[in-house]
Structure formats: C-alpha cells, structure tokens
Amino acid sequence: MLESKEQPSFGVKIIALWTVFLLGTLFHTQLALMPLFHGLSVLAPHGHVAIDMSIFDQVIA
C-alpha cells in the first residue's frame, strides 16, 4: 500500500513563502536597475523603437 507523506508544518510553509517572495523581489529589482549598472539612462528606451502609427492610415483607408 501507498504510505501517506507527512505535510510540512505551518512554520515551514511560511518560511518557504517568505523566501520565495524575498528572492523574487530581489531578482525583480536587480533586473529593473540593470540599466544603471551599465551606465545607461533608465528613462531612455533600450532596444525598443517607437512606431510611427501614421503609416497605418494608408493601409486602413
């Protein structure tokens, strides 16, 4: 027969949850600040070019 596994205690679940949350926050912050680490402006777009939407007026009309 299959033996049932013990469930982790509430304290272990809370510690795991906080660990995942804090690590996720840390990595998310590091990614957001990456331009600063490379001497780039945070306000300037990096690799993304705005599209002039007026070119679509000819296609739609």
Secondary structure as the mmCIF struct_conf table of DSSP 4:
data_model
#
loop_
_struct_conf.conf_type_id
_struct_conf.id
_struct_conf.beg_label_comp_id
_struct_conf.beg_label_asym_id
_struct_conf.beg_label_seq_id
_struct_conf.end_label_comp_id
_struct_conf.end_label_asym_id
_struct_conf.end_label_seq_id
HELX_LH_PP_P HELX_LH_PP_P1 LEU A 2 SER A 9
HELX_RH_AL_P HELX_RH_AL_P1 PHE A 10 ALA A 32
TURN_TY1_P TURN_TY1_P1 LEU A 33 LEU A 33
HELX_RH_AL_P HELX_RH_AL_P2 MET A 34 PHE A 37
TURN_TY1_P TURN_TY1_P2 HIS A 38 GLY A 39
BEND BEND1 VAL A 42 ALA A 44
BEND BEND2 HIS A 46 GLY A 47
TURN_TY1_P TURN_TY1_P3 MET A 53 SER A 54
HELX_RH_AL_P HELX_RH_AL_P3 ILE A 55 ILE A 60
#
